[in-house]
Amino acid sequence: MTVPRKSLPFALLLSFGTALLLVPETMSTGTGDNQNRFRDPKLVQDKEHLKEHVQELTREQIDQMSPEEMEWHFFKSHDSDKNLKLDGLEIMAAIDHRADDYSLPREHEKRIEYMSGLVDRILEEDDADNDGMMSYIEYVISTRKYKRQYEEQIREKNMNQGNN
């Protein structure tokens, strides 16, 4: 079967993404950081936000998506230049959409300073190839690492409550 040239980048990305999902979670490393808002499921799996950005999807299609599908569409919908990577401005725009959930500064200059620092931190932690952008693969690794760490924190918290 041949893949049309126009859909080849998507097919390759989908293949890599699928393969990555099969990689054991123990391959994820790093320090626990719950403050990286770009990994937060409230941000990346927000159905209303997704519907706003992906007009061609129906509400029913969005409701039936797996968390991984929602993350893919979230990522793709913020890739405004369609290069399959998110630069700092694209990351900032994605986070700013849910700014009210995170009590970000209201004053414009303080907000820009805060958001710039946050984007720098996200790229520092998650941009594995140091090209100044986040690829989808880097994004998946980051969200998987966060999910594993979050689950460990919940498990520890539950164990500590059980001992009291």
PyRosetta script that sets phi, psi and omega in degrees:
from pyrosetta import init, pose_from_sequence

init()
pose = pose_from_sequence("MTVPRKSLPFALLLSFGTALLLVPETMSTGTGDNQNRFRDPKLVQDKEHLKEHVQELTREQIDQMSPEEMEWHFFKSHDSDKNLKLDGLEIMAAIDHRADDYSLPREHEKRIEYMSGLVDRILEEDDADNDGMMSYIEYVISTRKYKRQYEEQIREKNMNQGNN")
pose.set_psi(1, 131.5)
pose.set_omega(1, 177.5)
pose.set_phi(2, -100.8)
pose.set_psi(2, 144.2)
pose.set_omega(2, 179.6)
pose.set_phi(3, -99.6)
pose.set_psi(3, 129.0)
pose.set_omega(3, 178.0)
pose.set_phi(4, -56.4)
pose.set_psi(4, 143.7)
pose.set_omega(4, -176.5)
pose.set_phi(5, -55.7)
pose.set_psi(5, -37.6)
pose.set_omega(5, -178.1)
pose.set_phi(6, -64.2)
pose.set_psi(6, -33.2)
pose.set_omega(6, -177.3)
pose.set_phi(7, -96.5)
pose.set_psi(7, 2.1)
pose.set_omega(7, -179.1)
pose.set_phi(8, -59.8)
pose.set_psi(8, -48.1)
pose.set_omega(8, 178.7)
pose.set_phi(9, -58.3)
pose.set_psi(9, -41.2)
pose.set_omega(9, 179.2)
pose.set_phi(10, -64.9)
pose.set_psi(10, -42.1)
pose.set_omega(10, -179.8)
pose.set_phi(11, -63.2)
pose.set_psi(11, -42.3)
pose.set_omega(11, 177.9)
pose.set_phi(12, -63.9)
pose.set_psi(12, -45.4)
pose.set_omega(12, 179.8)
pose.set_phi(13, -61.6)
pose.set_psi(13, -43.4)
pose.set_omega(13, 179.1)
pose.set_phi(14, -63.2)
pose.set_psi(14, -39.8)
pose.set_omega(14, 178.6)
pose.set_phi(15, -64.1)
pose.set_psi(15, -46.8)
pose.set_omega(15, 178.6)
pose.set_phi(16, -63.6)
pose.set_psi(16, -42.6)
pose.set_omega(16, 179.4)
pose.set_phi(17, -62.1)
pose.set_psi(17, -42.9)
pose.set_omega(17, 178.6)
pose.set_phi(18, -64.3)
pose.set_psi(18, -44.0)
pose.set_omega(18, 178.6)
pose.set_phi(19, -61.9)
pose.set_psi(19, -39.9)
pose.set_omega(19, -179.3)
pose.set_phi(20, -63.2)
pose.set_psi(20, -35.8)
pose.set_omega(20, 179.0)
pose.set_phi(21, -66.1)
pose.set_psi(21, -21.3)
pose.set_omega(21, 179.1)
pose.set_phi(22, -87.5)
pose.set_psi(22, -10.9)
pose.set_omega(22, 179.1)
pose.set_phi(23, -70.6)
pose.set_psi(23, 134.4)
pose.set_omega(23, 179.6)
pose.set_phi(24, -59.2)
pose.set_psi(24, 144.0)
pose.set_omega(24, -178.8)
pose.set_phi(25, -63.7)
pose.set_psi(25, -19.3)
pose.set_omega(25, -179.6)
pose.set_phi(26, -66.3)
pose.set_psi(26, -12.7)
pose.set_omega(26, 177.2)
pose.set_phi(27, -74.4)
pose.set_psi(27, -18.3)
pose.set_omega(27, 178.8)
pose.set_phi(28, -78.0)
pose.set_psi(28, 134.5)
pose.set_omega(28, 178.6)
pose.set_phi(29, -135.6)
pose.set_psi(29, 172.7)
pose.set_omega(29, 175.3)
pose.set_phi(30, 130.1)
pose.set_psi(30, 177.1)
pose.set_omega(30, -179.4)
pose.set_phi(31, -90.5)
pose.set_psi(31, 150.5)
pose.set_omega(31, 179.4)
pose.set_phi(32, -70.5)
pose.set_psi(32, 125.4)
pose.set_omega(32, 179.0)
pose.set_phi(33, -142.4)
pose.set_psi(33, 102.2)
pose.set_omega(33, 179.2)
pose.set_phi(34, -81.3)
pose.set_psi(34, -8.5)
pose.set_omega(34, -175.0)
pose.set_phi(35, -85.2)
pose.set_psi(35, -8.1)
pose.set_omega(35, 178.2)
pose.set_phi(36, -75.0)
pose.set_psi(36, 93.7)
pose.set_omega(36, -173.0)
pose.set_phi(37, -60.9)
pose.set_psi(37, -21.5)
pose.set_omega(37, -176.1)
pose.set_phi(38, -72.7)
pose.set_psi(38, -12.9)
pose.set_omega(38, 178.2)
pose.set_phi(39, -97.2)
pose.set_psi(39, -10.1)
pose.set_omega(39, -171.8)
pose.set_phi(40, -67.5)
pose.set_psi(40, 121.0)
pose.set_omega(40, 179.5)
pose.set_phi(41, -58.1)
pose.set_psi(41, -29.0)
pose.set_omega(41, 176.9)
pose.set_phi(42, -60.5)
pose.set_psi(42, -32.2)
pose.set_omega(42, -180.0)
pose.set_phi(43, -81.0)
pose.set_psi(43, -50.8)
pose.set_omega(43, -169.9)
pose.set_phi(44, -85.0)
pose.set_psi(44, -13.3)
pose.set_omega(44, 179.4)
pose.set_phi(45, -117.8)
pose.set_psi(45, 27.7)
pose.set_omega(45, 178.4)
pose.set_phi(46, -80.1)
pose.set_psi(46, 110.0)
pose.set_omega(46, -175.5)
pose.set_phi(47, -64.8)
pose.set_psi(47, -37.9)
pose.set_omega(47, 179.0)
pose.set_phi(48, -65.6)
pose.set_psi(48, -42.9)
pose.set_omega(48, 178.3)
pose.set_phi(49, -61.8)
pose.set_psi(49, -43.5)
pose.set_omega(49, -179.8)
pose.set_phi(50, -63.8)
pose.set_psi(50, -44.0)
pose.set_omega(50, 180.0)
pose.set_phi(51, -62.2)
pose.set_psi(51, -37.4)
pose.set_omega(51, 179.0)
pose.set_phi(52, -62.3)
pose.set_psi(52, -37.1)
pose.set_omega(52, -175.4)
pose.set_phi(53, -92.4)
pose.set_psi(53, -27.9)
pose.set_omega(53, -175.4)
pose.set_phi(54, -114.4)
pose.set_psi(54, 83.1)
pose.set_omega(54, -173.8)
pose.set_phi(55, -64.3)
pose.set_psi(55, -29.1)
pose.set_omega(55, -175.9)
pose.set_phi(56, -74.8)
pose.set_psi(56, -10.0)
pose.set_omega(56, 178.5)
pose.set_phi(57, -93.2)
pose.set_psi(57, 140.9)
pose.set_omega(57, 176.4)
pose.set_phi(58, -86.0)
pose.set_psi(58, 163.9)
pose.set_omega(58, 176.9)
pose.set_phi(59, -58.7)
pose.set_psi(59, -41.2)
pose.set_omega(59, 180.0)
pose.set_phi(60, -62.8)
pose.set_psi(60, -41.8)
pose.set_omega(60, 178.9)
pose.set_phi(61, -62.8)
pose.set_psi(61, -42.9)
pose.set_omega(61, 179.8)
pose.set_phi(62, -64.9)
pose.set_psi(62, -42.6)
pose.set_omega(62, 179.9)
pose.set_phi(63, -62.1)
pose.set_psi(63, -27.7)
pose.set_omega(63, -177.4)
pose.set_phi(64, -91.1)
pose.set_psi(64, -1.6)
pose.set_omega(64, -177.4)
pose.set_phi(65, -74.1)
pose.set_psi(65, 145.5)
pose.set_omega(65, 171.5)
pose.set_phi(66, -75.5)
pose.set_psi(66, 162.6)
pose.set_omega(66, 175.9)
pose.set_phi(67, -56.1)
pose.set_psi(67, -36.9)
pose.set_omega(67, -180.0)
pose.set_phi(68, -66.5)
pose.set_psi(68, -40.2)
pose.set_omega(68, 177.4)
pose.set_phi(69, -64.7)
pose.set_psi(69, -40.3)
pose.set_omega(69, 178.6)
pose.set_phi(70, -63.6)
pose.set_psi(70, -40.7)
pose.set_omega(70, 178.2)
pose.set_phi(71, -62.8)
pose.set_psi(71, -40.7)
pose.set_omega(71, 178.4)
pose.set_phi(72, -61.1)
pose.set_psi(72, -47.8)
pose.set_omega(72, -179.3)
pose.set_phi(73, -67.1)
pose.set_psi(73, -36.2)
pose.set_omega(73, 174.7)
pose.set_phi(74, -59.2)
pose.set_psi(74, -49.9)
pose.set_omega(74, -179.5)
pose.set_phi(75, -59.7)
pose.set_psi(75, -51.6)
pose.set_omega(75, -176.6)
pose.set_phi(76, -62.2)
pose.set_psi(76, -37.4)
pose.set_omega(76, -176.8)
pose.set_phi(77, -70.3)
pose.set_psi(77, -20.3)
pose.set_omega(77, 178.7)
pose.set_phi(78, -98.7)
pose.set_psi(78, -1.6)
pose.set_omega(78, 177.0)
pose.set_phi(79, -85.2)
pose.set_psi(79, 77.7)
pose.set_omega(79, -171.2)
pose.set_phi(80, -65.7)
pose.set_psi(80, -28.7)
pose.set_omega(80, 178.9)
pose.set_phi(81, -94.6)
pose.set_psi(81, 4.4)
pose.set_omega(81, 173.8)
pose.set_phi(82, 55.4)
pose.set_psi(82, 37.9)
pose.set_omega(82, 177.8)
pose.set_phi(83, -101.3)
pose.set_psi(83, 11.1)
pose.set_omega(83, 179.3)
pose.set_phi(84, 63.8)
pose.set_psi(84, 23.6)
pose.set_omega(84, 174.6)
pose.set_phi(85, -142.2)
pose.set_psi(85, 149.7)
pose.set_omega(85, 175.7)
pose.set_phi(86, -105.5)
pose.set_psi(86, 125.6)
pose.set_omega(86, 174.9)
pose.set_phi(87, -89.9)
pose.set_psi(87, 179.8)
pose.set_omega(87, -176.4)
pose.set_phi(88, -58.3)
pose.set_psi(88, -40.2)
pose.set_omega(88, 179.7)
pose.set_phi(89, -68.1)
pose.set_psi(89, -37.4)
pose.set_omega(89, 178.5)
pose.set_phi(90, -67.9)
pose.set_psi(90, -39.2)
pose.set_omega(90, 176.6)
pose.set_phi(91, -64.9)
pose.set_psi(91, -44.2)
pose.set_omega(91, -180.0)
pose.set_phi(92, -60.7)
pose.set_psi(92, -42.6)
pose.set_omega(92, 179.3)
pose.set_phi(93, -63.5)
pose.set_psi(93, -39.9)
pose.set_omega(93, 179.9)
pose.set_phi(94, -64.6)
pose.set_psi(94, -43.2)
pose.set_omega(94, -179.0)
pose.set_phi(95, -71.5)
pose.set_psi(95, -40.3)
pose.set_omega(95, -176.8)
pose.set_phi(96, -62.3)
pose.set_psi(96, -25.4)
pose.set_omega(96, 178.8)
pose.set_phi(97, -58.8)
pose.set_psi(97, -33.3)
pose.set_omega(97, -178.4)
pose.set_phi(98, -111.1)
pose.set_psi(98, 27.1)
pose.set_omega(98, -175.0)
pose.set_phi(99, -56.0)
pose.set_psi(99, -36.1)
pose.set_omega(99, -178.1)
pose.set_phi(100, -62.4)
pose.set_psi(100, -28.6)
pose.set_omega(100, 179.6)
pose.set_phi(101, -71.9)
pose.set_psi(101, -16.5)
pose.set_omega(101, -173.4)
pose.set_phi(102, -117.8)
pose.set_psi(102, 10.5)
pose.set_omega(102, 177.3)
pose.set_phi(103, 51.3)
pose.set_psi(103, 50.2)
pose.set_omega(103, 178.1)
pose.set_phi(104, -74.4)
pose.set_psi(104, 155.0)
pose.set_omega(104, 179.1)
pose.set_phi(105, -57.3)
pose.set_psi(105, 142.6)
pose.set_omega(105, -179.3)
pose.set_phi(106, -84.8)
pose.set_psi(106, -35.5)
pose.set_omega(106, -179.3)
pose.set_phi(107, -64.4)
pose.set_psi(107, 131.7)
pose.set_omega(107, -172.0)
pose.set_phi(108, -53.8)
pose.set_psi(108, -52.4)
pose.set_omega(108, -175.9)
pose.set_phi(109, -64.6)
pose.set_psi(109, -40.8)
pose.set_omega(109, 178.4)
pose.set_phi(110, -67.4)
pose.set_psi(110, -37.2)
pose.set_omega(110, 179.3)
pose.set_phi(111, -65.5)
pose.set_psi(111, -44.8)
pose.set_omega(111, 179.0)
pose.set_phi(112, -62.9)
pose.set_psi(112, -43.6)
pose.set_omega(112, 179.2)
pose.set_phi(113, -61.7)
pose.set_psi(113, -45.4)
pose.set_omega(113, 179.6)
pose.set_phi(114, -63.5)
pose.set_psi(114, -47.9)
pose.set_omega(114, -178.2)
pose.set_phi(115, -64.5)
pose.set_psi(115, -38.9)
pose.set_omega(115, 177.9)
pose.set_phi(116, -61.5)
pose.set_psi(116, -43.3)
pose.set_omega(116, 177.3)
pose.set_phi(117, -63.0)
pose.set_psi(117, -39.5)
pose.set_omega(117, 179.6)
pose.set_phi(118, -66.1)
pose.set_psi(118, -43.9)
pose.set_omega(118, 178.1)
pose.set_phi(119, -63.3)
pose.set_psi(119, -43.3)
pose.set_omega(119, 177.7)
pose.set_phi(120, -58.2)
pose.set_psi(120, -42.4)
pose.set_omega(120, -179.5)
pose.set_phi(121, -65.3)
pose.set_psi(121, -43.9)
pose.set_omega(121, 178.9)
pose.set_phi(122, -59.3)
pose.set_psi(122, -48.5)
pose.set_omega(122, -178.8)
pose.set_phi(123, -67.4)
pose.set_psi(123, -37.1)
pose.set_omega(123, 178.3)
pose.set_phi(124, -61.9)
pose.set_psi(124, -41.4)
pose.set_omega(124, -177.2)
pose.set_phi(125, -80.4)
pose.set_psi(125, -33.8)
pose.set_omega(125, -166.7)
pose.set_phi(126, -117.0)
pose.set_psi(126, -10.3)
pose.set_omega(126, -180.0)
pose.set_phi(127, -86.9)
pose.set_psi(127, 83.9)
pose.set_omega(127, -171.9)
pose.set_phi(128, -62.3)
pose.set_psi(128, -34.2)
pose.set_omega(128, -178.4)
pose.set_phi(129, -94.1)
pose.set_psi(129, 4.6)
pose.set_omega(129, 176.0)
pose.set_phi(130, 53.1)
pose.set_psi(130, 39.8)
pose.set_omega(130, 177.5)
pose.set_phi(131, -95.7)
pose.set_psi(131, 3.8)
pose.set_omega(131, 178.3)
pose.set_phi(132, 82.7)
pose.set_psi(132, 8.0)
pose.set_omega(132, 178.7)
pose.set_phi(133, -138.7)
pose.set_psi(133, 160.5)
pose.set_omega(133, 178.3)
pose.set_phi(134, -109.5)
pose.set_psi(134, 118.9)
pose.set_omega(134, 175.4)
pose.set_phi(135, -79.8)
pose.set_psi(135, 166.9)
pose.set_omega(135, 178.9)
pose.set_phi(136, -63.4)
pose.set_psi(136, -38.6)
pose.set_omega(136, 179.2)
pose.set_phi(137, -61.5)
pose.set_psi(137, -46.0)
pose.set_omega(137, 178.1)
pose.set_phi(138, -61.2)
pose.set_psi(138, -38.4)
pose.set_omega(138, 179.2)
pose.set_phi(139, -64.1)
pose.set_psi(139, -44.6)
pose.set_omega(139, 179.6)
pose.set_phi(140, -63.9)
pose.set_psi(140, -43.7)
pose.set_omega(140, 178.0)
pose.set_phi(141, -58.7)
pose.set_psi(141, -44.0)
pose.set_omega(141, -179.7)
pose.set_phi(142, -62.8)
pose.set_psi(142, -47.6)
pose.set_omega(142, -178.0)
pose.set_phi(143, -67.6)
pose.set_psi(143, -35.6)
pose.set_omega(143, 177.9)
pose.set_phi(144, -65.2)
pose.set_psi(144, -43.8)
pose.set_omega(144, 179.1)
pose.set_phi(145, -60.8)
pose.set_psi(145, -45.5)
pose.set_omega(145, 179.8)
pose.set_phi(146, -62.2)
pose.set_psi(146, -44.2)
pose.set_omega(146, -178.4)
pose.set_phi(147, -60.6)
pose.set_psi(147, -45.8)
pose.set_omega(147, 179.5)
pose.set_phi(148, -61.5)
pose.set_psi(148, -44.1)
pose.set_omega(148, -179.5)
pose.set_phi(149, -66.5)
pose.set_psi(149, -40.0)
pose.set_omega(149, 178.8)
pose.set_phi(150, -63.1)
pose.set_psi(150, -44.3)
pose.set_omega(150, 178.8)
pose.set_phi(151, -62.3)
pose.set_psi(151, -38.5)
pose.set_omega(151, 177.2)
pose.set_phi(152, -64.6)
pose.set_psi(152, -40.5)
pose.set_omega(152, 178.4)
pose.set_phi(153, -63.1)
pose.set_psi(153, -42.8)
pose.set_omega(153, 178.8)
pose.set_phi(154, -63.3)
pose.set_psi(154, -43.9)
pose.set_omega(154, 179.2)
pose.set_phi(155, -60.2)
pose.set_psi(155, -45.8)
pose.set_omega(155, 178.3)
pose.set_phi(156, -62.4)
pose.set_psi(156, -43.0)
pose.set_omega(156, 179.4)
pose.set_phi(157, -61.1)
pose.set_psi(157, -44.4)
pose.set_omega(157, 178.8)
pose.set_phi(158, -64.3)
pose.set_psi(158, -39.5)
pose.set_omega(158, 177.9)
pose.set_phi(159, -65.0)
pose.set_psi(159, -41.6)
pose.set_omega(159, 179.3)
pose.set_phi(160, -65.6)
pose.set_psi(160, -38.0)
pose.set_omega(160, 178.8)
pose.set_phi(161, -69.2)
pose.set_psi(161, -32.5)
pose.set_omega(161, 179.1)
pose.set_phi(162, -70.8)
pose.set_psi(162, -26.4)
pose.set_omega(162, 178.8)
pose.set_phi(163, -83.4)
pose.set_psi(163, -11.7)
pose.set_omega(163, -178.1)
pose.set_phi(164, -91.2)
pose.dump_pdb("model.pdb")
